[in-house]
Amino acid sequence: MRLIENPTDLLCAELRRCAFVPTMGALHEGHASLVRSAAATGRPVVVSIFVNPTQFSPNEDYGRYPRTLEADCALLKPLGTAAVFVPSVEAIYPQGLECAAVDAAKFPLPPVATEPKLEDACRPGHFGGVALVVDRLFELLAPATAHFGEKDFQQLRLIEEMTAANPVRAAMVEIKRGATIREADGLAMSSRNRYLTLVARDAALALSRALEAAMRAQSVAIGETLMREILHENGLVCEYAVIRDARTLMPVHDFALPCRALIAAQIGSTRLIDNCLITQRG
């Protein structure tokens, strides 16, 4: 397994048309499942580890986001990873962060990243930074497949839509989804889970319980009410708990089409998100 810092080293023949797994590090079994999916393509697997500053607002946790490169490499090596790309900020944004911030603010985003009023409303500027860094990584690696988890579902839909909107890019790279991986008690795996105290982690189980209630609900309105009640009863601050069209993430009135229940909630200083599919009914 090679550790690559210089982007030009990605152009070597053995990494051409790779299966790509972009990450910000602090890896866990959820990331490992994406790497296994990438390896199953039969292509060389490249994992990037880059904590992207353009997707964090000034009041978010960029400075304290966990950096655990040694442990990350130990997790990746037995999974058949061909290379780990660990670029500097300068390598990704050679014109400097000020120019990158301007580029992120101007990056053309599809409606799924601007209209649902979910992450787009709670984290202004976030998706511009995500789209910019993914575009830059795709340029550098020219992958055949790129693997993203469903836990960050609106982000996944953004990447699917921005890729489909670019005919050249769409012909070059296939976006592959990976299911959310959960702990035995139902908590969705997340790099931010390590911030939780024992008490907070127990409270965080309210997210998966709320989603389960939404899946059983007889109507969209009842499902959304149940989710918010469960979060509130467990001391979580709810940013949103909604049921939306699984494709557009826009509001729905019934379950006639496949839907997604999506939650963002704050536990102390830690923000967690989760979601699940609600299948078509009737």
QUIKAVEN-V670891 format. One record per helix or strand of 2 or more residues. SS is the DSSP state (H for helix, E for strand). FROM is the first residue (numbers start at 1). TO is the last residue. Records with the same first field share a line. If there is no record, write none. Layout:
SS: FROM-TO, FROM-TO
This chain:
E: 2-4, 19-23, 45-49, 83-85, 145-149, 174-178, 237-245, 259-267, 270-278
H: 7-11, 13-15, 29-39, 53-55, 69-77, 89-92, 97-106, 111-113, 119-122, 126-141, 153-164, 167-172, 191-195, 198-216, 220-233
